[in-house]
């Protein structure tokens, strides 16, 4: 009886570990290089009060950051008309995978 219960515990543990190891890694929806680029842009602009924007991490496409336009998981445009922005554009703008606007 004790042996059967130990066997069941081991079986459940093995199935659990296999399930966890087969789940895809949980990363954000937005292309990681786009996230790095937009974080860098935000810092270069002096971290203005833009809804949703962060200086590190976040998920611009999934979270709907102010002025960020996406197609699937790629940032394709950043439109911030009348946002009174200042600062300099960073060198990481080239890191955007699909920006067109």
C-alpha positions in Angstrom: 0.0 0.0 0.0 2.8 2.5 1.0 4.7 1.5 -2.1 1.7 2.3 -4.4 1.2 5.7 -2.9 4.9 6.6 -3.3 4.6 5.4 -6.9 1.6 7.6 -7.5 3.5 10.6 -6.0 6.5 10.0 -8.2 4.2 9.6 -11.3 2.4 12.9 -10.5 5.7 14.7 -10.0 7.1 13.4 -13.3 4.0 14.3 -15.2 4.1 17.8 -13.6 7.7 18.4 -14.5 7.2 17.2 -18.0 4.2 19.5 -18.4 6.2 22.5 -17.1 9.1 21.8 -19.4 7.0 21.5 -22.5 5.2 24.8 -21.9 6.8 27.5 -24.1 8.8 30.2 -22.3 6.5 33.0 -21.2 7.8 36.2 -22.7 5.9 39.3 -23.6 4.0 39.5 -26.9 6.0 42.4 -28.4 9.2 41.6 -30.3 12.0 41.8 -27.6 14.3 44.0 -29.8 11.4 46.5 -30.2 10.9 46.6 -26.4 14.6 47.4 -26.0 14.4 50.1 -28.7 11.3 51.7 -27.3 12.6 51.7 -23.7 15.8 53.4 -25.0 13.8 55.9 -26.9 11.7 56.7 -23.8 14.8 57.3 -21.7 16.4 59.5 -24.5 13.2 61.6 -24.5 13.6 62.3 -20.8 10.9 59.9 -19.7 7.9 62.1 -20.5 4.5 61.3 -19.1 3.3 59.0 -21.8 0.5 56.5 -20.9 1.9 53.0 -20.4 5.5 53.7 -21.3 8.3 52.3 -19.2 12.1 52.8 -19.1 12.7 49.0 -18.9 10.5 46.1 -19.9 6.8 46.2 -20.5 4.9 45.0 -23.5 3.9 48.0 -25.8 1.8 46.0 -28.3 -0.1 44.0 -25.7 -0.5 46.8 -23.2 -1.4 49.5 -25.8 1.1 52.2 -24.9 0.2 55.7 -25.9 1.0 56.4 -29.6 2.4 52.9 -30.3 1.1 51.2 -33.3 1.7 47.5 -33.8 1.1 44.8 -36.4 1.1 41.5 -34.6 4.1 41.5 -32.3 6.0 44.2 -34.1 6.0 48.0 -33.4 5.3 49.6 -36.8 4.7 53.1 -35.8 5.1 55.7 -33.0 2.8 58.7 -33.4 3.0 61.2 -30.5 1.5 64.4 -32.0 1.2 67.3 -29.6 3.0 65.4 -26.8 5.6 68.3 -26.2 8.5 65.9 -26.3 12.2 66.9 -25.9 15.5 65.2 -25.8 17.5 63.4 -28.5 16.7 60.3 -30.4 18.9 57.4 -29.4 21.1 55.2 -31.5 18.8 52.2 -30.7 16.1 53.4 -33.2 17.7 51.0 -35.7 16.9 48.1 -33.4 13.1 48.4 -34.2 12.4 45.3 -36.4 9.5 46.8 -38.4 9.0 50.5 -37.8 7.7 52.4 -40.7 6.1 55.5 -39.1 
